[in-house]
Amino acid sequence: MNFILVFLFILTLKPVVAETIGQSTGYDLPRFVSLKSNLSNLRKGPDTDFPIILTYETINLPIEIVFEYDVWRKVKDVDNNEGWMHESLLKGNRYGVIKTSHNEPAQIYKIPKEFLIGEIGNRNIVKLDKCINQWCHITFKKYKGWVNKINIWGVYKKEDLNIPFYQTLINLYWKISKKISKISFI
């Protein structure tokens, strides 16, 4: 019996394969981080001698790191602007930007797909508490709830975030119990 549980557990693990590993940090590339301050310069190259492309004036804006060079990070933003930032301007805290396909607000649910509790307009920054499957639990002003990942820039489609190690077992339990309940009612 224990062998079967271990085998099922291994089958449910999702492999996380990064495209590359950062030369300076050893962290996966690409990866999302956020801005530490409300004044952060994006530069044309990895040095203060390079011209500034633009200045971000929004703290917690999610940024995707795509390459590393010493203390510099090549990054991309929600609008596909690309350039270099010093590592001191970035933090590992995870935030997302609401970005829906038709400029409609994203819906916030008490639990995924159920009990609508509010909406968030495009371009708002939300704190990503955790993400699993197609949903992220977010915090935004007075709201705490679930938003579909397709409406968030700052998390990868197949990325799970801040999920406890035992979540896979919980998911497996619910999947098996749903199948058993369907069989017993047929």
Z-matrix of the N, CA and C atoms (Angstrom, degrees):
N
C 1 1.452
C 2 1.537 1 111.40
N 3 1.344 2 116.34 1 -44.11
C 4 1.468 3 119.87 2 179.35
C 5 1.520 4 111.16 3 -61.92
N 6 1.342 5 116.63 4 -38.31
C 7 1.456 6 120.86 5 178.56
C 8 1.521 7 110.77 6 -59.80
N 9 1.334 8 117.45 7 -41.86
C 10 1.465 9 122.08 8 -179.29
C 11 1.525 10 110.08 9 -64.73
N 12 1.336 11 117.54 10 -43.49
C 13 1.468 12 120.89 11 178.77
C 14 1.525 13 111.41 12 -62.46
N 15 1.326 14 117.06 13 -43.24
C 16 1.465 15 120.66 14 178.82
C 17 1.527 16 109.75 15 -64.51
N 18 1.322 17 117.57 16 -43.28
C 19 1.456 18 122.04 17 178.71
C 20 1.526 19 110.77 18 -60.95
N 21 1.340 20 117.74 19 -45.57
C 22 1.465 21 121.06 20 178.49
C 23 1.523 22 111.36 21 -63.81
N 24 1.323 23 116.25 22 -38.47
C 25 1.462 24 120.14 23 178.87
C 26 1.528 25 110.60 24 -62.40
N 27 1.329 26 117.31 25 -45.21
C 28 1.463 27 121.57 26 -179.53
C 29 1.524 28 110.63 27 -64.09
N 30 1.327 29 117.46 28 -38.33
C 31 1.459 30 121.02 29 179.13
C 32 1.523 31 112.70 30 -64.02
N 33 1.324 32 117.22 31 -31.08
C 34 1.461 33 120.37 32 -176.37
C 35 1.515 34 112.90 33 -84.62
N 36 1.319 35 118.26 34 -12.90
C 37 1.462 36 120.30 35 178.66
C 38 1.517 37 109.74 36 -66.04
N 39 1.319 38 114.99 37 135.22
C 40 1.461 39 120.23 38 178.44
C 41 1.513 40 108.44 39 -95.78
N 42 1.315 41 117.71 40 123.09
C 43 1.456 42 117.98 41 178.46
C 44 1.524 43 110.70 42 -69.02
N 45 1.318 44 115.59 43 134.72
C 46 1.460 45 121.10 44 177.28
C 47 1.521 46 106.44 45 -108.91
N 48 1.301 47 115.97 46 111.16
C 49 1.457 48 120.75 47 -176.86
C 50 1.519 49 108.31 48 -120.46
N 51 1.303 50 115.29 49 115.25
C 52 1.460 51 119.50 50 176.99
C 53 1.522 52 108.48 51 -83.27
N 54 1.322 53 115.05 52 151.79
C 55 1.462 54 118.67 53 177.93
C 56 1.523 55 110.27 54 -66.51
N 57 1.333 56 116.63 55 -42.25
C 58 1.461 57 121.48 56 178.44
C 59 1.523 58 109.13 57 -149.28
N 60 1.297 59 114.48 58 174.57
C 61 1.464 60 121.73 59 177.11
C 62 1.521 61 107.42 60 -116.11
N 63 1.336 62 116.33 61 136.48
C 64 1.466 63 120.63 62 179.61
C 65 1.514 64 112.30 63 -63.57
N 66 1.336 65 116.95 64 134.04
C 67 1.462 66 121.83 65 -178.44
C 68 1.521 67 112.38 66 -66.98
N 69 1.335 68 117.21 67 -33.14
C 70 1.463 69 120.80 68 -175.81
C 71 1.521 70 112.74 69 -88.79
N 72 1.325 71 117.25 70 -39.46
C 73 1.465 72 120.54 71 -173.22
C 74 1.524 73 114.19 72 -104.23
N 75 1.329 74 117.14 73 -25.86
C 76 1.457 75 120.11 74 -174.22
C 77 1.518 76 112.68 75 81.31
N 78 1.334 77 117.43 76 4.04
C 79 1.466 78 121.79 77 177.91
C 80 1.528 79 110.01 78 -84.79
N 81 1.330 80 114.83 79 161.10
C 82 1.463 81 121.15 80 179.78
C 83 1.527 82 111.77 81 -63.13
N 84 1.315 83 114.64 82 145.57
C 85 1.459 84 121.92 83 172.02
C 86 1.519 85 108.09 84 -126.43
N 87 1.291 86 118.96 85 138.31
C 88 1.464 87 126.57 86 -7.50
C 89 1.530 88 110.52 87 -74.16
N 90 1.344 89 115.19 88 164.80
C 91 1.474 90 121.18 89 175.65
C 92 1.524 91 108.20 90 -154.05
N 93 1.322 92 114.77 91 157.55
C 94 1.459 93 120.39 92 178.99
C 95 1.523 94 110.82 93 -99.00
N 96 1.323 95 115.14 94 141.88
C 97 1.463 96 124.41 95 172.67
C 98 1.524 97 106.04 96 -137.88
N 99 1.331 98 117.31 97 -169.22
C 100 1.463 99 119.84 98 176.94
C 101 1.527 100 110.14 99 -141.03
N 102 1.321 101 115.30 100 165.66
C 103 1.466 102 120.80 101 -178.80
C 104 1.526 103 110.87 102 -79.89
N 105 1.334 104 115.78 103 137.09
C 106 1.465 105 121.85 104 -179.14
C 107 1.522 106 113.02 105 -77.32
N 108 1.318 107 117.09 106 -31.33
C 109 1.458 108 118.72 107 -174.08
C 110 1.518 109 110.88 108 -131.35
N 111 1.323 110 115.13 109 174.06
C 112 1.463 111 119.16 110 179.50
C 113 1.529 112 112.56 111 -92.96
N 114 1.316 113 117.89 112 10.79
C 115 1.470 114 122.55 113 171.17
C 116 1.523 115 108.34 114 -138.37
N 117 1.319 116 116.21 115 102.63
C 118 1.463 117 121.93 116 -177.57
C 119 1.522 118 109.22 117 -136.57
N 120 1.342 119 115.68 118 128.31
C 121 1.464 120 120.58 119 -177.50
C 122 1.530 121 112.09 120 -92.61
N 123 1.312 122 115.29 121 135.65
C 124 1.461 123 123.44 122 171.36
C 125 1.527 124 106.23 123 -101.26
N 126 1.331 125 116.74 124 124.94
C 127 1.466 126 121.00 125 -174.59
C 128 1.523 127 111.53 126 -112.61
N 129 1.316 128 114.71 127 161.35
C 130 1.460 129 121.91 128 -179.25
C 131 1.530 130 111.61 129 -71.63
N 132 1.310 131 117.83 130 -26.69
C 133 1.463 132 122.06 131 -179.25
C 134 1.519 133 111.07 132 -146.36
N 135 1.347 134 116.77 133 176.19
C 136 1.468 135 121.87 134 -174.13
C 137 1.536 136 114.41 135 -85.87
N 138 1.325 137 116.00 136 62.57
C 139 1.459 138 120.76 137 177.67
C 140 1.529 139 107.73 138 -172.90
N 141 1.327 140 117.14 139 154.15
C 142 1.469 141 120.31 140 179.07
C 143 1.524 142 112.12 141 -69.87
N 144 1.345 143 118.13 142 -13.21
C 145 1.462 144 121.16 143 176.24
C 146 1.532 145 112.09 144 -74.05
N 147 1.339 146 117.33 145 -18.96
C 148 1.460 147 120.43 146 179.49
C 149 1.525 148 110.07 147 -78.17
N 150 1.332 149 117.12 148 146.49
C 151 1.473 150 120.01 149 -178.51
C 152 1.530 151 112.39 150 -66.36
N 153 1.326 152 113.80 151 152.69
C 154 1.465 153 121.27 152 177.11
C 155 1.522 154 108.41 153 -80.07
N 156 1.338 155 115.82 154 127.67
C 157 1.468 156 121.40 155 176.92
C 158 1.522 157 109.85 156 -81.24
N 159 1.329 158 115.20 157 -46.84
C 160 1.466 159 120.66 158 176.26
C 161 1.511 160 109.68 159 -160.40
N 162 1.334 161 115.29 160 162.21
C 163 1.459 162 121.48 161 178.08
C 164 1.520 163 108.31 162 -116.66
N 165 1.327 164 115.49 163 124.85
C 166 1.468 165 120.69 164 176.39
C 167 1.521 166 108.38 165 -83.37
N 168 1.315 167 116.08 166 137.22
C 169 1.461 168 121.17 167 -179.99
C 170 1.521 169 111.41 168 -118.55
N 171 1.328 170 116.37 169 28.37
C 172 1.462 171 121.12 170 -176.22
C 173 1.520 172 110.33 171 -131.39
N 174 1.319 173 117.17 172 114.93
C 175 1.457 174 121.54 173 175.51
C 176 1.535 175 108.68 174 -68.71
N 177 1.305 176 116.76 175 149.45
C 178 1.474 177 125.27 176 177.29
C 179 1.526 178 114.33 177 71.51
N 180 1.310 179 118.62 178 7.09
C 181 1.462 180 120.33 179 177.43
C 182 1.526 181 108.40 180 -62.14
N 183 1.344 182 117.97 181 127.98
C 184 1.467 183 118.78 182 177.93
C 185 1.531 184 111.22 183 -70.63
N 186 1.321 185 114.71 184 142.08
C 187 1.459 186 123.19 185 -178.92
C 188 1.529 187 106.85 186 -135.63
N 189 1.321 188 116.50 187 140.87
C 190 1.458 189 120.36 188 177.66
C 191 1.524 190 109.38 189 -101.44
N 192 1.321 191 116.61 190 122.17
C 193 1.466 192 121.46 191 175.55
C 194 1.524 193 107.42 192 -85.14
N 195 1.338 194 115.81 193 125.21
C 196 1.459 195 120.41 194 -178.71
C 197 1.533 196 113.07 195 -112.84
N 198 1.349 197 116.99 196 -15.79
C 199 1.461 198 120.38 197 179.76
C 200 1.522 199 108.63 198 -159.59
N 201 1.325 200 116.26 199 154.15
C 202 1.461 201 122.04 200 178.60
C 203 1.524 202 110.12 201 -125.30
N 204 1.331 203 115.54 202 141.81
C 205 1.451 204 121.55 203 172.24
C 206 1.524 205 107.18 204 -144.71
N 207 1.326 206 116.33 205 107.76
C 208 1.452 207 122.58 206 -178.78
C 209 1.531 208 109.43 207 54.48
N 210 1.339 209 119.36 208 -118.97
C 211 1.473 210 122.17 209 -179.89
C 212 1.523 211 112.12 210 -96.55
N 213 1.333 212 116.63 211 11.61
C 214 1.459 213 122.02 212 -178.24
C 215 1.520 214 110.49 213 -108.85
N 216 1.329 215 115.88 214 145.62
C 217 1.463 216 122.02 215 179.34
C 218 1.525 217 109.14 216 -123.96
N 219 1.329 218 115.79 217 127.05
C 220 1.461 219 120.04 218 172.01
C 221 1.520 220 105.81 219 -81.27
N 222 1.341 221 116.28 220 125.62
C 223 1.460 222 120.67 221 -171.64
C 224 1.525 223 111.50 222 -130.12
N 225 1.321 224 114.04 223 163.00
C 226 1.458 225 122.24 224 175.96
C 227 1.523 226 107.06 225 -133.81
N 228 1.342 227 116.65 226 142.36
C 229 1.463 228 119.96 227 179.29
C 230 1.527 229 110.89 228 -107.75
N 231 1.310 230 116.02 229 -177.59
C 232 1.465 231 123.21 230 -176.76
C 233 1.525 232 112.54 231 -60.53
N 234 1.326 233 117.14 232 -25.09
C 235 1.469 234 121.42 233 179.52
C 236 1.528 235 112.72 234 -97.70
N 237 1.327 236 116.95 235 12.26
C 238 1.474 237 124.35 236 -179.14
C 239 1.522 238 113.89 237 68.24
N 240 1.337 239 118.29 238 17.30
C 241 1.460 240 120.38 239 170.05
C 242 1.526 241 106.54 240 -68.24
N 243 1.326 242 116.79 241 136.82
C 244 1.454 243 120.82 242 -177.18
C 245 1.516 244 109.62 243 -130.36
N 246 1.327 245 115.39 244 138.86
C 247 1.451 246 120.82 245 179.27
C 248 1.517 247 110.00 246 -176.77
N 249 1.330 248 115.43 247 -162.00
C 250 1.467 249 121.05 248 -174.92
C 251 1.525 250 110.99 249 -116.71
N 252 1.329 251 115.29 250 142.13
C 253 1.469 252 121.79 251 176.62
C 254 1.521 253 108.95 252 -134.54
N 255 1.324 254 115.37 253 147.63
C 256 1.460 255 120.48 254 176.06
C 257 1.527 256 108.17 255 -73.29
N 258 1.327 257 116.44 256 143.68
C 259 1.466 258 121.18 257 -177.45
C 260 1.538 259 112.80 258 -59.32
N 261 1.318 260 118.21 259 -27.03
C 262 1.464 261 121.39 260 -178.33
C 263 1.533 262 112.49 261 -67.36
N 264 1.331 263 117.17 262 -14.95
C 265 1.470 264 121.44 263 179.65
C 266 1.531 265 112.71 264 -88.55
N 267 1.343 266 116.35 265 -4.93
C 268 1.461 267 120.99 266 -172.83
C 269 1.523 268 111.52 267 -116.94
N 270 1.340 269 115.45 268 152.03
C 271 1.460 270 121.36 269 176.02
C 272 1.522 271 108.72 270 -136.75
N 273 1.317 272 116.01 271 158.45
C 274 1.459 273 121.48 272 -176.01
C 275 1.520 274 115.09 273 -80.14
N 276 1.331 275 118.48 274 -8.99
C 277 1.466 276 120.96 275 179.75
C 278 1.518 277 109.72 276 -59.77
N 279 1.331 278 116.31 277 141.40
C 280 1.460 279 119.79 278 -174.07
C 281 1.527 280 112.40 279 -102.91
N 282 1.308 281 113.66 280 126.74
C 283 1.461 282 123.27 281 176.33
C 284 1.519 283 107.85 282 -130.58
N 285 1.305 284 116.44 283 163.07
C 286 1.450 285 121.28 284 176.74
C 287 1.521 286 109.78 285 -135.43
N 288 1.327 287 115.61 286 162.01
C 289 1.459 288 121.96 287 175.17
C 290 1.522 289 106.94 288 -112.88
N 291 1.325 290 115.94 289 130.28
C 292 1.460 291 119.55 290 176.27
C 293 1.523 292 107.67 291 -69.16
N 294 1.324 293 115.14 292 125.15
C 295 1.462 294 120.93 293 -177.98
C 296 1.532 295 107.95 294 -146.21
N 297 1.330 296 115.64 295 94.67
C 298 1.462 297 119.88 296 179.87
C 299 1.520 298 109.71 297 -94.17
N 300 1.308 299 115.76 298 160.62
C 301 1.465 300 120.28 299 -174.08
C 302 1.527 301 113.45 300 -72.51
N 303 1.314 302 118.87 301 -29.33
C 304 1.476 303 120.54 302 -176.37
C 305 1.526 304 112.66 303 -117.17
N 306 1.348 305 116.92 304 25.27
C 307 1.464 306 122.59 305 -178.85
C 308 1.523 307 113.35 306 56.42
N 309 1.313 308 116.55 307 24.88
C 310 1.464 309 120.82 308 174.56
C 311 1.526 310 107.50 309 -91.49
N 312 1.323 311 117.68 310 156.91
C 313 1.469 312 118.64 311 177.48
C 314 1.528 313 111.44 312 -65.81
N 315 1.317 314 115.63 313 151.17
C 316 1.461 315 121.04 314 173.59
C 317 1.527 316 108.38 315 -85.03
N 318 1.299 317 116.24 316 144.14
C 319 1.457 318 120.90 317 -178.76
C 320 1.520 319 110.52 318 -91.73
N 321 1.343 320 115.23 319 142.05
C 322 1.459 321 122.30 320 178.34
C 323 1.530 322 107.38 321 -110.93
N 324 1.327 323 115.61 322 129.81
C 325 1.466 324 121.55 323 -178.59
C 326 1.516 325 110.99 324 -115.93
N 327 1.320 326 115.60 325 150.24
C 328 1.466 327 121.63 326 175.18
C 329 1.529 328 109.39 327 -63.58
N 330 1.328 329 116.47 328 -46.50
C 331 1.457 330 122.99 329 170.73
C 332 1.526 331 106.13 330 -130.35
N 333 1.350 332 118.72 331 154.67
C 334 1.465 333 118.93 332 -175.47
C 335 1.534 334 113.05 333 -49.77
N 336 1.324 335 115.79 334 127.07
C 337 1.461 336 126.06 335 176.72
C 338 1.530 337 114.53 336 71.52
N 339 1.314 338 119.44 337 -0.30
C 340 1.469 339 120.14 338 -176.29
C 341 1.524 340 111.64 339 -135.23
N 342 1.319 341 114.95 340 145.58
C 343 1.465 342 123.65 341 175.65
C 344 1.538 343 112.22 342 63.48
N 345 1.312 344 115.16 343 72.27
C 346 1.462 345 121.94 344 177.96
C 347 1.527 346 109.33 345 -58.83
N 348 1.346 347 116.28 346 128.02
C 349 1.471 348 119.14 347 -179.45
C 350 1.527 349 113.01 348 -117.83
N 351 1.342 350 117.53 349 -9.87
C 352 1.458 351 118.63 350 179.22
C 353 1.516 352 111.90 351 172.35
N 354 1.331 353 114.34 352 -174.81
C 355 1.457 354 121.96 353 179.03
C 356 1.523 355 109.61 354 -138.30
N 357 1.333 356 115.34 355 152.63
C 358 1.462 357 122.08 356 176.57
C 359 1.516 358 107.63 357 -127.51
N 360 1.329 359 116.80 358 129.91
C 361 1.458 360 121.32 359 178.91
C 362 1.514 361 112.87 360 -75.23
N 363 1.315 362 114.97 361 162.53
C 364 1.461 363 121.87 362 178.59
C 365 1.517 364 111.35 363 -58.56
N 366 1.335 365 114.67 364 150.34
C 367 1.452 366 125.84 365 175.59
C 368 1.523 367 114.38 366 75.39
N 369 1.339 368 117.54 367 0.90
C 370 1.458 369 119.62 368 174.55
C 371 1.521 370 109.57 369 -77.09
N 372 1.323 371 116.27 370 144.55
C 373 1.461 372 122.38 371 179.05
C 374 1.519 373 108.41 372 -96.49
N 375 1.340 374 116.05 373 130.06
C 376 1.460 375 122.38 374 -179.35
C 377 1.523 376 109.26 375 -121.32
N 378 1.323 377 116.63 376 147.73
C 379 1.463 378 121.78 377 174.12
C 380 1.515 379 107.55 378 -81.04
N 381 1.329 380 116.68 379 129.80
C 382 1.461 381 121.46 380 177.28
C 383 1.522 382 108.69 381 -90.73
N 384 1.336 383 115.98 382 107.39
C 385 1.464 384 120.46 383 179.40
C 386 1.522 385 110.63 384 -78.16
N 387 1.336 386 116.36 385 -47.88
C 388 1.458 387 121.93 386 175.52
C 389 1.518 388 108.82 387 -161.77
N 390 1.319 389 115.61 388 154.84
C 391 1.465 390 121.94 389 178.39
C 392 1.516 391 108.65 390 -135.93
N 393 1.317 392 114.66 391 138.26
C 394 1.462 393 120.51 392 177.16
C 395 1.521 394 108.31 393 -150.54
N 396 1.315 395 115.51 394 139.50
C 397 1.468 396 122.30 395 -177.33
C 398 1.523 397 109.45 396 52.35
N 399 1.347 398 118.44 397 -119.94
C 400 1.467 399 120.72 398 -176.97
C 401 1.523 400 113.33 399 -99.90
N 402 1.326 401 118.84 400 11.96
C 403 1.461 402 121.49 401 -171.91
C 404 1.518 403 112.15 402 -129.11
N 405 1.339 404 114.91 403 149.19
C 406 1.466 405 121.69 404 172.51
C 407 1.525 406 108.64 405 -125.91
N 408 1.320 407 115.39 406 134.75
C 409 1.465 408 120.67 407 171.99
C 410 1.520 409 105.87 408 -86.23
N 411 1.337 410 115.50 409 124.49
C 412 1.467 411 120.27 410 -173.41
C 413 1.528 412 110.41 411 -122.71
N 414 1.327 413 114.64 412 163.12
C 415 1.451 414 122.03 413 169.43
C 416 1.520 415 106.42 414 -123.52
N 417 1.332 416 115.19 415 130.15
C 418 1.462 417 121.28 416 178.51
C 419 1.520 418 107.74 417 -149.15
N 420 1.333 419 115.85 418 111.30
C 421 1.469 420 121.72 419 -177.86
C 422 1.516 421 110.09 420 49.69
N 423 1.337 422 118.02 421 -117.90
C 424 1.469 423 120.49 422 -176.78
C 425 1.535 424 112.77 423 -85.74
N 426 1.325 425 117.45 424 -4.06
C 427 1.461 426 121.63 425 -175.13
C 428 1.522 427 112.20 426 -96.98
N 429 1.332 428 114.10 427 141.75
C 430 1.460 429 123.05 428 167.52
C 431 1.509 430 104.57 429 -136.99
N 432 1.324 431 116.67 430 120.85
C 433 1.451 432 119.22 431 -178.70
C 434 1.511 433 111.81 432 -177.17
N 435 1.327 434 115.10 433 -168.64
C 436 1.457 435 122.84 434 -174.03
C 437 1.528 436 111.56 435 -104.96
N 438 1.328 437 115.79 436 133.69
C 439 1.462 438 122.90 437 176.98
C 440 1.530 439 107.28 438 -125.92
N 441 1.319 440 116.50 439 140.29
C 442 1.458 441 120.82 440 178.40
C 443 1.528 442 109.67 441 -63.98
N 444 1.335 443 116.69 442 134.66
C 445 1.467 444 122.28 443 -178.50
C 446 1.524 445 113.37 444 -57.03
N 447 1.319 446 117.66 445 -29.94
C 448 1.470 447 118.69 446 -178.10
C 449 1.518 448 112.00 447 -63.97
N 450 1.331 449 117.17 448 -14.71
C 451 1.458 450 122.39 449 179.59
C 452 1.535 451 113.19 450 -100.12
N 453 1.329 452 116.60 451 10.49
C 454 1.472 453 120.40 452 -176.08
C 455 1.525 454 109.94 453 -127.41
N 456 1.332 455 116.54 454 125.99
C 457 1.456 456 121.01 455 169.79
C 458 1.516 457 106.03 456 -98.02
N 459 1.328 458 116.59 457 125.20
C 460 1.461 459 120.89 458 -179.73
C 461 1.514 460 111.81 459 133.59
N 462 1.320 461 116.17 460 4.06
C 463 1.462 462 122.17 461 176.03
C 464 1.529 463 107.38 462 -144.67
N 465 1.307 464 115.92 463 141.85
C 466 1.463 465 119.89 464 -179.42
C 467 1.524 466 110.95 465 -80.40
N 468 1.312 467 115.16 466 151.60
C 469 1.465 468 122.24 467 -175.13
C 470 1.535 469 111.99 468 -54.85
N 471 1.314 470 117.63 469 -41.82
C 472 1.473 471 121.08 470 -176.69
C 473 1.531 472 112.53 471 -103.87
N 474 1.312 473 116.70 472 18.30
C 475 1.468 474 120.38 473 -176.95
C 476 1.521 475 111.46 474 -90.93
N 477 1.320 476 115.00 475 132.03
C 478 1.461 477 121.47 476 168.88
C 479 1.522 478 106.61 477 -102.04
N 480 1.326 479 116.62 478 138.24
C 481 1.462 480 121.29 479 -173.79
C 482 1.520 481 109.92 480 -131.49
N 483 1.326 482 116.24 481 130.67
C 484 1.468 483 123.29 482 176.07
C 485 1.524 484 112.86 483 54.97
N 486 1.318 485 116.88 484 38.06
C 487 1.456 486 121.65 485 179.09
C 488 1.527 487 107.72 486 -98.27
N 489 1.350 488 118.17 487 131.43
C 490 1.460 489 119.62 488 178.99
C 491 1.531 490 111.38 489 -64.40
N 492 1.325 491 116.16 490 154.01
C 493 1.464 492 120.93 491 -176.10
C 494 1.523 493 112.71 492 -58.32
N 495 1.321 494 117.89 493 -28.27
C 496 1.458 495 121.00 494 -176.63
C 497 1.533 496 112.70 495 -85.32
N 498 1.332 497 118.00 496 -0.50
C 499 1.465 498 120.77 497 -179.39
C 500 1.532 499 111.79 498 -61.64
N 501 1.320 500 117.15 499 -34.62
C 502 1.462 501 120.71 500 178.48
C 503 1.522 502 110.59 501 -60.03
N 504 1.326 503 116.52 502 -40.47
C 505 1.472 504 120.01 503 178.21
C 506 1.525 505 111.08 504 -66.66
N 507 1.319 506 116.57 505 -39.03
C 508 1.467 507 120.20 506 178.03
C 509 1.522 508 109.91 507 -63.42
N 510 1.322 509 117.35 508 -45.20
C 511 1.470 510 121.72 509 178.26
C 512 1.524 511 111.00 510 -59.84
N 513 1.325 512 116.15 511 -43.29
C 514 1.456 513 120.60 512 179.13
C 515 1.525 514 110.86 513 -62.85
N 516 1.323 515 116.79 514 -43.31
C 517 1.467 516 121.22 515 178.36
C 518 1.531 517 110.71 516 -57.90
N 519 1.344 518 116.83 517 -47.92
C 520 1.457 519 120.18 518 -178.45
C 521 1.526 520 111.41 519 -66.15
N 522 1.323 521 116.95 520 -37.19
C 523 1.459 522 120.47 521 179.44
C 524 1.537 523 110.30 522 -64.93
N 525 1.331 524 116.08 523 -45.53
C 526 1.465 525 120.54 524 179.53
C 527 1.524 526 110.82 525 -66.29
N 528 1.335 527 117.43 526 -42.57
C 529 1.468 528 120.05 527 -178.33
C 530 1.531 529 111.45 528 -65.63
N 531 1.336 530 118.36 529 -34.08
C 532 1.459 531 120.97 530 176.46
C 533 1.522 532 110.58 531 -66.04
N 534 1.329 533 116.82 532 -41.81
C 535 1.463 534 120.30 533 178.69
C 536 1.514 535 111.09 534 -65.26
N 537 1.329 536 116.78 535 -40.83
C 538 1.462 537 120.84 536 179.78
C 539 1.533 538 110.07 537 -65.22
N 540 1.338 539 117.03 538 -42.30
C 541 1.466 540 119.57 539 -179.42
C 542 1.530 541 111.66 540 -65.67
N 543 1.329 542 117.12 541 -33.60
C 544 1.468 543 120.16 542 176.89
C 545 1.518 544 110.88 543 -68.64
N 546 1.314 545 116.25 544 -39.64
C 547 1.469 546 120.74 545 -179.78
C 548 1.518 547 110.28 546 -67.35
N 549 1.302 548 118.08 547 -42.34
C 550 1.477 549 120.85 548 -175.97
C 551 1.520 550 113.24 549 -69.15
N 552 1.333 551 118.23 550 -20.30
C 553 1.450 552 120.74 551 -179.52
C 554 1.527 553 112.86 552 -97.75
N 555 1.293 554 118.03 553 -3.08
C 556 1.462 555 120.75 554 -178.48
C 557 1.504 556 110.96 555 -83.27
